[in-house]
Structure formats: structure tokens, C-alpha cells
Amino acid sequence: MSLSVKIAAPATLSAVPLVYGLRSANGISAEVVLLNQNEIVRALCEGEVDVALLSAEAVCGVPNVKVVTDFCVAAADKGGSMSLAEEWGVSPDAPIYGLFVAREGTSLDVLDEIEKALTLGVERIYESLM
């Protein structure tokens, strides 16, 4: 049995571990849509997606969602040239730029499979970037 989920993420390097992990996942059938932050918020609020990668700042303004993984997206250093702060319009001093969140009512089985996919993607980060 394969679980089905629709995920929204920004078209940035921060989505690569998730996409890589989902390609190898056996227990979940995921559709990933790459959107900008405003589109992600809209899709999440309107129930078009179940899970999303959002800036920490944007998460505060979205009702009925919760953080669902142990992973977040943070800057390796404040001087990095690929800062998500500019992309997502948050403070360059923010310690966490992105969080994986799910709409209320998303199946725990789906969330477990997403956590497994992210773990795989993060553990094989160099492979996923190739």
C-alpha cells in the first residue's frame, strides 16, 4: 500500500534532500510542486497541498499547521552567498529559514514517510546534489 501526499516547496536547493528522498521512498507516492512562498501559503491554506516547506516567518501566519519533522533549513554561515533570507524575504540574522509543516489532519503515516525521505536525502546530501 502506498500513501499519497501533495507537497509544496520553493524551487531552491533547500528542497533537494526531500525530492531525492521521495524518489527512493517505497511507502509513499508524493507529488511535489515547486512554488514561490506566497503560492505555497495560498496552496496550504486552501487545502491544495498537505505538506509544505515554508520560511519560519511565514509559518506564523498560516492557521492549522504544525511543524512535522526534525529537519529545518538554516544558514551554514551568515555570509553565505546562497542565503534563503533574501529568497524568502526574512531577516538575514534569522537562525532558521525554513520549516516543514503539515495541515491539520494529515495522516501520521504520511508524516512518518516524509521524515524517512528527508532523513535519506539529508544523509545522502552529496549524492542528492549530483
DOMAR-198916 format. One record per residue: residue number from 1; residue in three letters; x, y, z of N, C-alpha, C in turn. Coordinates in steps of 0.05 Angstrom, whole numbers, plus 5000, padded with zeros to 4 digits. Each point is the difference from the previous one (the first is absolute). Last residue first. Layout:
# residues N
+------+------+------+------+------+-------+-------+-------+------+------+------+
! resi ! resn ! n_xx ! n_yy ! n_zz ! ca_xx ! ca_yy ! ca_zz ! c_xx ! c_yy ! c_zz !
+------+------+------+------+------+-------+-------+-------+------+------+------+
!  NUM !  ALA !    X !    Y !    Z !     X !     Y !     Z !    X !    Y !    Z !
...
+------+------+------+------+------+-------+-------+-------+------+------+------+
This chain:
# residues 130
+------+------+------+------+------+-------+-------+-------+------+------+------+
! resi ! resn ! n_xx ! n_yy ! n_zz ! ca_xx ! ca_yy ! ca_zz ! c_xx ! c_yy ! c_zz !
+------+------+------+------+------+-------+-------+-------+------+------+------+
!  130 !  MET ! 5483 ! 5315 ! 4862 !  5014 !  4993 !  4975 ! 4981 ! 4997 ! 4977 !
!  129 !  LEU ! 4978 ! 5016 ! 5095 !  5007 !  5025 !  4985 ! 5014 ! 4994 ! 4973 !
!  128 !  SER ! 4975 ! 4931 ! 5063 !  4976 !  5013 !  4991 ! 5006 ! 5025 ! 4983 !
!  127 !  GLU ! 5071 ! 4952 ! 5043 !  4988 !  4984 !  4978 ! 4976 ! 5014 ! 4988 !
!  126 !  TYR ! 5038 ! 5037 ! 5077 !  5018 !  5003 !  4977 ! 4990 ! 4986 ! 4975 !
!  125 !  ILE ! 4950 ! 4991 ! 5081 !  4999 !  5027 !  4989 ! 5018 ! 5003 ! 4976 !
!  124 !  ARG ! 4964 ! 4925 ! 5062 !  5014 !  4997 !  4974 ! 5001 ! 5027 ! 4985 !
!  123 !  GLU ! 4960 ! 4994 ! 5085 !  5022 !  4982 !  5004 ! 5016 ! 4997 ! 4974 !
!  122 !  VAL ! 4920 ! 5050 ! 4998 !  5021 !  5014 !  5015 ! 5024 ! 4983 ! 5003 !
!  121 !  GLY ! 4925 ! 4961 ! 4958 !  5011 !  5022 !  4984 ! 5022 ! 5016 ! 5014 !
!  120 !  LEU ! 4954 ! 4931 ! 5047 !  5016 !  4989 !  4978 ! 5013 ! 5022 ! 4984 !
!  119 !  THR ! 4940 ! 5027 ! 5066 !  5024 !  4989 !  5012 ! 5018 ! 4988 ! 4979 !
!  118 !  LEU ! 4916 ! 5031 ! 4972 !  5018 !  5022 !  5006 ! 5026 ! 4990 ! 5013 !
!  117 !  ALA ! 4932 ! 4937 ! 4983 !  5011 !  5010 !  4975 ! 5020 ! 5023 ! 5005 !
!  116 !  LYS ! 4954 ! 4965 ! 5074 !  5019 !  4980 !  4989 ! 5013 ! 5010 ! 4975 !
!  115 !  GLU ! 4931 ! 5052 ! 5037 !  5023 !  5001 !  5017 ! 5022 ! 4981 ! 4990 !
!  114 !  ILE ! 4917 ! 4996 ! 4958 !  5014 !  5025 !  4992 ! 5026 ! 5003 ! 5017 !
!  113 !  GLU ! 4942 ! 4930 ! 5021 !  5013 !  4994 !  4975 ! 5016 ! 5025 ! 4990 !
!  112 !  ASP ! 4947 ! 5008 ! 5078 !  5022 !  4982 !  5005 ! 5016 ! 4994 ! 4974 !
!  111 !  LEU ! 4921 ! 5051 ! 4994 !  5021 !  5015 !  5013 ! 5024 ! 4983 ! 5006 !
!  110 !  VAL ! 4923 ! 4958 ! 4966 !  5012 !  5017 !  4979 ! 5024 ! 5015 ! 5012 !
!  109 !  ASP ! 4949 ! 4950 ! 5060 !  5016 !  4982 !  4983 ! 5013 ! 5016 ! 4977 !
!  108 !  LEU ! 4940 ! 5044 ! 5058 !  5026 !  4996 !  5013 ! 5018 ! 4981 ! 4983 !
!  107 !  SER ! 4923 ! 5064 ! 4956 !  5004 !  4974 !  5012 ! 5028 ! 4997 ! 5012 !
!  106 !  THR ! 4946 ! 5094 ! 4992 !  5017 !  4983 !  4982 ! 5007 ! 4974 ! 5015 !
!  105 !  GLY ! 4950 ! 5074 ! 5039 !  4986 !  4977 !  4990 ! 5016 ! 4983 ! 4980 !
!  104 !  GLU ! 5024 ! 5103 ! 5011 !  4986 !  4984 !  5021 ! 4985 ! 4977 ! 4987 !
!  103 !  ARG ! 5083 ! 5037 ! 4946 !  4973 !  5009 !  5007 ! 4989 ! 4981 ! 5022 !
!  102 !  ALA ! 5106 ! 5015 ! 4991 !  4978 !  4985 !  4988 ! 4973 ! 5012 ! 5009 !
!  101 !  VAL ! 5116 ! 5027 ! 4987 !  4974 !  5001 !  5015 ! 4979 ! 4984 ! 4986 !
!  100 !  PHE ! 5113 ! 5026 ! 5006 !  4981 !  4983 !  4987 ! 4975 ! 4999 ! 5018 !
!   99 !  LEU ! 5075 ! 5083 ! 4992 !  4989 !  4978 !  5015 ! 4981 ! 4983 ! 4983 !
!   98 !  GLY ! 5085 ! 5083 ! 4994 !  4978 !  4985 !  4989 ! 4993 ! 4976 ! 5018 !
!   97 !  TYR ! 5066 ! 5070 ! 5022 !  4987 !  5012 !  4978 ! 4976 ! 4984 ! 4991 !
!   96 !  ILE ! 5061 ! 5020 ! 5094 !  4987 !  4979 !  4984 ! 4985 ! 5014 ! 4978 !
!   95 !  PRO ! 5051 ! 5054 ! 5056 !  5015 !  4975 !  5003 ! 4988 ! 4978 ! 4983 !
!   94 !  ALA ! 5001 ! 5109 ! 4980 !  4982 !  4979 !  5010 ! 5016 ! 4973 ! 5001 !
!   93 !  ASP ! 5031 ! 5088 ! 4967 !  5009 !  4990 !  5026 ! 4983 ! 4977 ! 5011 !
!   92 !  PRO ! 4981 ! 5050 ! 4918 !  5025 !  4985 !  4996 ! 5011 ! 4988 ! 5026 !
!   91 !  SER ! 4893 ! 5019 ! 4982 !  5024 !  5013 !  5010 ! 5025 ! 4983 ! 4996 !
!   90 !  VAL ! 4921 ! 4985 ! 4931 !  5002 !  5000 !  5029 ! 5026 ! 5013 ! 5009 !
!   89 !  GLY ! 4961 ! 4974 ! 4907 !  4993 !  5026 !  5012 ! 5000 ! 5001 ! 5030 !
!   88 !  TRP ! 5024 ! 4929 ! 4932 !  4975 !  4998 !  5015 ! 4992 ! 5026 ! 5013 !
!   87 !  GLU ! 5081 ! 4993 ! 4948 !  4980 !  4986 !  4984 ! 4972 ! 5001 ! 5014 !
!   86 !  GLU ! 5075 ! 5034 ! 5047 !  4992 !  5018 !  4978 ! 4978 ! 4987 ! 4983 !
!   85 !  ALA ! 5035 ! 4948 ! 5069 !  4988 !  5025 !  5012 ! 4991 ! 5018 ! 4978 !
!   84 !  LEU ! 5049 ! 4918 ! 4988 !  4972 !  4999 !  4996 ! 4986 ! 5025 ! 5010 !
!   83 !  SER ! 5104 ! 4989 ! 4963 !  4983 !  5003 !  5024 ! 4970 ! 4999 ! 4992 !
!   82 !  MET ! 5094 ! 4987 ! 4957 !  4974 !  4987 !  4991 ! 4980 ! 5002 ! 5023 !
!   81 !  SER ! 5091 ! 5031 ! 5007 !  4990 !  5014 !  4977 ! 4973 ! 4989 ! 4991 !
!   80 !  GLY ! 5045 ! 5007 ! 5103 !  4996 !  4982 !  4977 ! 4987 ! 5014 ! 4976 !
!   79 !  GLY ! 5025 ! 5029 ! 5094 !  5011 !  5012 !  4977 ! 4996 ! 4984 ! 4974 !
!   78 !  LYS ! 4975 ! 4973 ! 5091 !  4985 !  5024 !  4993 ! 5009 ! 5014 ! 4975 !
!   77 !  ASP ! 5005 ! 4892 ! 5015 !  5012 !  5024 !  5012 ! 4985 ! 5025 ! 4991 !
!   76 !  ALA ! 4962 ! 4917 ! 4985 !  5025 !  4989 !  5010 ! 5017 ! 5022 ! 5013 !
!   75 !  ALA ! 4891 ! 5002 ! 4996 !  5024 !  5009 !  4986 ! 5024 ! 4986 ! 5012 !
!   74 !  ALA ! 4903 ! 4952 ! 5001 !  5014 !  5022 !  5013 ! 5025 ! 5007 ! 4984 !
!   73 !  VAL ! 4904 ! 4936 ! 5003 !  5019 !  5011 !  4982 ! 5012 ! 5024 ! 5014 !
!   72 !  CYS ! 4957 ! 4906 ! 5044 !  4994 !  5027 !  4992 ! 5022 ! 5009 ! 4981 !
!   71 !  PHE ! 4958 ! 4902 ! 5052 !  5018 !  5015 !  4982 ! 4989 ! 5029 ! 4996 !
!   70 !  ASP ! 4957 ! 4926 ! 5048 !  5023 !  5010 !  5016 ! 5019 ! 5017 ! 4983 !
!   69 !  THR ! 4892 ! 4993 ! 4979 !  5025 !  4984 !  4998 ! 5020 ! 5012 ! 5020 !
!   68 !  VAL ! 4910 ! 5037 ! 4987 !  4997 !  4971 !  4999 ! 5025 ! 4984 ! 4998 !
!   67 !  VAL ! 4942 ! 5098 ! 5031 !  5026 !  4991 !  4991 ! 5000 ! 4970 ! 5002 !
!   66 !  LYS ! 4906 ! 5048 ! 4985 !  5020 !  4995 !  5021 ! 5026 ! 4991 ! 4987 !
!   65 !  VAL ! 4897 ! 5057 ! 4979 !  5023 !  4983 !  4991 ! 5018 ! 4995 ! 5024 !
!   64 !  ASN ! 4917 ! 5059 ! 4994 !  4995 !  4971 !  4999 ! 5022 ! 4983 ! 4987 !
!   63 !  PRO ! 5002 ! 5105 ! 4976 !  4985 !  4985 !  5021 ! 4999 ! 4970 ! 4995 !
!   62 !  VAL ! 5074 ! 5080 ! 4975 !  4983 !  4979 !  4988 ! 4986 ! 4985 ! 5022 !
!   61 !  GLY ! 5068 ! 5070 ! 5012 !  4976 !  5012 !  4989 ! 4981 ! 4979 ! 4987 !
!   60 !  CYS ! 5088 ! 4980 ! 5037 !  4985 !  5013 !  5022 ! 4973 ! 5011 ! 4990 !
!   59 !  VAL ! 5063 ! 4962 ! 4940 !  4986 !  4979 !  5015 ! 4983 ! 5013 ! 5022 !
!   58 !  ALA ! 5061 ! 5052 ! 4947 !  4974 !  4995 !  4987 ! 4984 ! 4980 ! 5016 !
!   57 !  GLU ! 5089 ! 5018 ! 5029 !  4983 !  5024 !  5003 ! 4972 ! 4995 ! 4988 !
!   56 !  ALA ! 5067 ! 4935 ! 4989 !  4991 !  5000 !  5027 ! 4981 ! 5024 ! 5005 !
!   55 !  SER ! 5006 ! 4960 ! 4902 !  5017 !  5015 !  5018 ! 4988 ! 5000 ! 5028 !
!   54 !  LEU ! 4976 ! 4916 ! 4940 !  4995 !  5029 !  5002 ! 5021 ! 5014 ! 5016 !
!   53 !  LEU ! 4965 ! 4902 ! 4950 !  5024 !  5012 !  5011 ! 4996 ! 5030 ! 4998 !
!   52 !  ALA ! 4921 ! 4920 ! 5006 !  5014 !  5022 !  4986 ! 5026 ! 5006 ! 5014 !
!   51 !  VAL ! 4905 ! 4927 ! 4988 !  5026 !  5006 !  5013 ! 5014 ! 5022 ! 4985 !
!   50 !  ASP ! 4915 ! 4972 ! 4971 !  4998 !  4990 !  5027 ! 5024 ! 5009 ! 5017 !
!   49 !  VAL ! 4944 ! 5048 ! 4913 !  5023 !  4983 !  5007 ! 4997 ! 4992 ! 5029 !
!   48 !  GLU ! 4932 ! 5050 ! 4962 !  5010 !  4988 !  4975 ! 5024 ! 4983 ! 5005 !
!   47 !  GLY ! 4943 ! 5057 ! 5062 !  4999 !  4971 !  5001 ! 5009 ! 4987 ! 4974 !
!   46 !  GLU ! 5000 ! 5096 ! 5029 !  4977 !  4991 !  4985 ! 4997 ! 4970 ! 4998 !
!   45 !  CYS ! 5074 ! 5043 ! 5045 !  4975 !  5010 !  5012 ! 4975 ! 4990 ! 4986 !
!   44 !  LEU ! 5085 ! 4978 ! 4963 !  4997 !  4987 !  5026 ! 4974 ! 5009 ! 5014 !
!   43 !  ALA ! 5024 ! 5041 ! 4919 !  4994 !  4972 !  4995 ! 4995 ! 4985 ! 5026 !
!   42 !  ARG ! 5029 ! 5090 ! 5005 !  4973 !  4998 !  4989 ! 4992 ! 4971 ! 4997 !
!   41 !  VAL ! 5088 ! 5017 ! 5026 !  4982 !  5007 !  5022 ! 4971 ! 4997 ! 4990 !
!   40 !  ILE ! 5067 ! 4988 ! 4936 !  5000 !  4978 !  5019 ! 4980 ! 5005 ! 5022 !
!   39 !  GLU ! 5015 ! 5068 ! 4937 !  4984 !  4978 !  4989 ! 4999 ! 4976 ! 5019 !
!   38 !  ASN ! 5055 ! 5072 ! 5024 !  4972 !  5009 !  5001 ! 4982 ! 4978 ! 4989 !
!   37 !  GLN ! 5095 ! 4985 ! 4995 !  4989 !  4999 !  5027 ! 4970 ! 5008 ! 5002 !
!   36 !  ASN ! 5032 ! 4957 ! 4908 !  5012 !  5021 !  5017 ! 4986 ! 5000 ! 5027 !
!   35 !  LEU ! 5008 ! 4907 ! 4945 !  4986 !  5026 !  5000 ! 5016 ! 5021 ! 5015 !
!   34 !  LEU ! 4995 ! 4890 ! 4962 !  5019 !  5021 !  5007 ! 4987 ! 5027 ! 4995 !
!   33 !  VAL ! 4964 ! 4895 ! 5024 !  4996 !  5024 !  4983 ! 5020 ! 5021 ! 5010 !
!   32 !  VAL ! 4986 ! 4887 ! 5007 !  5013 !  5024 !  5010 ! 4996 ! 5022 ! 4980 !
!   31 !  GLU ! 4955 ! 4900 ! 5030 !  5002 !  5019 !  4978 ! 5011 ! 5025 ! 5013 !
!   30 !  ALA ! 5004 ! 4890 ! 5030 !  4999 !  5029 !  5005 ! 5001 ! 5016 ! 4974 !
!   29 !  SER ! 4986 ! 4899 ! 5052 !  4998 !  5011 !  4973 ! 4996 ! 5030 ! 5003 !
!   28 !  ILE ! 5042 ! 4917 ! 5068 !  4985 !  5025 !  4995 ! 5001 ! 5008 ! 4971 !
!   27 !  GLY ! 5047 ! 4925 ! 5043 !  4975 !  5000 !  5014 ! 4983 ! 5025 ! 4994 !
!   26 !  ASN ! 5091 ! 4981 ! 4966 !  4982 !  4979 !  4991 ! 4972 ! 5003 ! 5012 !
!   25 !  ALA ! 5089 ! 5070 ! 4976 !  4980 !  4990 !  5019 ! 4981 ! 4979 ! 4988 !
!   24 !  SER ! 5072 ! 5054 ! 4957 !  5008 !  4974 !  5010 ! 4979 ! 4988 ! 5018 !
!   23 !  ARG ! 4989 ! 5087 ! 4964 !  5005 !  4983 !  4977 ! 5006 ! 4971 ! 5008 !
!   22 !  LEU ! 4992 ! 5069 ! 5065 !  4974 !  4990 !  4991 ! 5003 ! 4982 ! 4975 !
!   21 !  GLY ! 5077 ! 5044 ! 5037 !  4990 !  4979 !  5018 ! 4973 ! 4988 ! 4990 !
!   20 !  TYR ! 5036 ! 5074 ! 4953 !  5018 !  4976 !  4997 ! 4989 ! 4977 ! 5017 !
!   19 !  VAL ! 4957 ! 5083 ! 5009 !  4995 !  4988 !  4974 ! 5016 ! 4975 ! 4996 !
!   18 !  LEU ! 5018 ! 5049 ! 5078 !  4973 !  4989 !  5001 ! 4994 ! 4986 ! 4973 !
!   17 !  PRO ! 5081 ! 5048 ! 5008 !  5000 !  4975 !  5016 ! 4973 ! 4986 ! 5000 !
!   16 !  VAL ! 5007 ! 5085 ! 4952 !  5014 !  4977 !  4988 ! 5000 ! 4975 ! 5018 !
!   15 !  ALA ! 4966 ! 5093 ! 5017 !  4981 !  4979 !  4994 ! 5013 ! 4975 ! 4990 !
!   14 !  SER ! 5048 ! 5082 ! 5019 !  4989 !  4989 !  5025 ! 4981 ! 4978 ! 4996 !
!   13 !  LEU ! 5041 ! 5054 ! 4929 !  5015 !  4977 !  5009 ! 4989 ! 4987 ! 5025 !
!   12 !  THR ! 4929 ! 5052 ! 4943 !  5027 !  5007 !  5009 ! 5014 ! 4974 ! 5008 !
!   11 !  ALA ! 4902 ! 5030 ! 4973 !  5019 !  4990 !  4980 ! 5028 ! 5009 ! 5007 !
!   10 !  PRO ! 4919 ! 4982 ! 5073 !  5012 !  5020 !  4982 ! 5019 ! 4987 ! 4981 !
!    9 !  ALA ! 4915 ! 4946 ! 5037 !  5026 !  5009 !  5009 ! 5010 ! 5021 ! 4981 !
!    8 !  ALA ! 4910 ! 4929 ! 5029 !  5009 !  5024 !  4986 ! 5026 ! 5008 ! 5013 !
!    7 !  ILE ! 4937 ! 4903 ! 4989 !  5019 !  5017 !  5015 ! 5007 ! 5024 ! 4983 !
!    6 !  LYS ! 4926 ! 4911 ! 5013 !  5008 !  5022 !  4982 ! 5016 ! 5020 ! 5017 !
!    5 !  VAL ! 4974 ! 4887 ! 5006 !  5003 !  5026 !  5012 ! 5008 ! 5020 ! 4979 !
!    4 !  SER ! 4971 ! 4887 ! 5024 !  5001 !  5022 !  4980 ! 5000 ! 5026 ! 5015 !
!    3 !  LEU ! 5028 ! 4888 ! 5018 !  4986 !  5024 !  5009 ! 5004 ! 5022 ! 4980 !
!    2 !  SER ! 5002 ! 4890 ! 4986 !  5015 !  5025 !  4998 ! 4983 ! 5023 ! 5009 !
!    1 !  MET ! 5007 ! 4885 ! 5011 !  4983 !  5024 !  5000 ! 5018 ! 5025 ! 5000 !
+------+------+------+------+------+-------+-------+-------+------+------+------+
